[in-house]
Amino acid sequence: MVMPAATPDLSWTAERAIALPYDGNRYEVLDGELFVTPAASAVHQELVGRLYSWLLAFVDREGLGRAMLSPADIVLGPKRLVQPDVFVIPAVWSPQRNWSDVKSLLLAVEVLTPATARADRHRKRLIYQSACVPEYWIVDGDARMVERWRPRDERPEVLHARLEWSPAGAGAAVVLDLPELFNQALGPT
């Protein structure tokens, strides 16, 4: 006998999720549905840390804004609360403000885990695209590649060798050698 799939609860709001007590989990609201993710693995955090360091140096040098790490409650709508692993906020944001003051992102990066891959590739991608985040990168450590999405893309640009980022306002592009990143973070293949 086939049982019908449970209808998801779509009544969650960003405000309601932010009010939850801290328990070590990561809470996101994707179009009204609550997603709960446990703490990330050491491998995941190694990739996140290396990407953050690379972005931080470039963003600071170019004066583009701030490179940041989660946890961070980024509200992109009443029923949209995301916590990108690494992200860049525009220069208009001041570090003395609250996360609620962040209204846009220059870049969002998610490093895939088995628990987040489906939401990162589908639900969150659509949210970032509809919020006009100029670039969204999905980093797949297992495949040692990056999917680059832009707001109007129907398919990702799949990058294996190098990732070049040239955001508006930058004097020059920055290039990341992907095999080097993955070898440093994960070891040689």
Secondary structure as GFF3:
##gff-version 3
##sequence-region A 1 189
A	DSSP	alpha_helix	14	18	.	.	.	ID=ss1
A	DSSP	beta_strand	26	30	.	.	.	ID=ss2
A	DSSP	beta_strand	33	37	.	.	.	ID=ss3
A	DSSP	alpha_helix	42	62	.	.	.	ID=ss4
A	DSSP	beta_strand	65	69	.	.	.	ID=ss5
A	DSSP	beta_strand	74	77	.	.	.	ID=ss6
A	DSSP	beta_strand	80	82	.	.	.	ID=ss7
A	DSSP	beta_strand	86	90	.	.	.	ID=ss8
A	DSSP	three_ten_helix	99	101	.	.	.	ID=ss9
A	DSSP	beta_strand	107	111	.	.	.	ID=ss10
A	DSSP	alpha_helix	117	118	.	.	.	ID=ss11
A	DSSP	pi_helix	119	123	.	.	.	ID=ss12
A	DSSP	alpha_helix	124	130	.	.	.	ID=ss13
A	DSSP	beta_strand	135	140	.	.	.	ID=ss14
A	DSSP	beta_strand	145	149	.	.	.	ID=ss15
A	DSSP	beta_strand	157	159	.	.	.	ID=ss16
A	DSSP	beta_strand	162	165	.	.	.	ID=ss17
A	DSSP	beta_strand	174	177	.	.	.	ID=ss18
A	DSSP	alpha_helix	178	186	.	.	.	ID=ss19
###
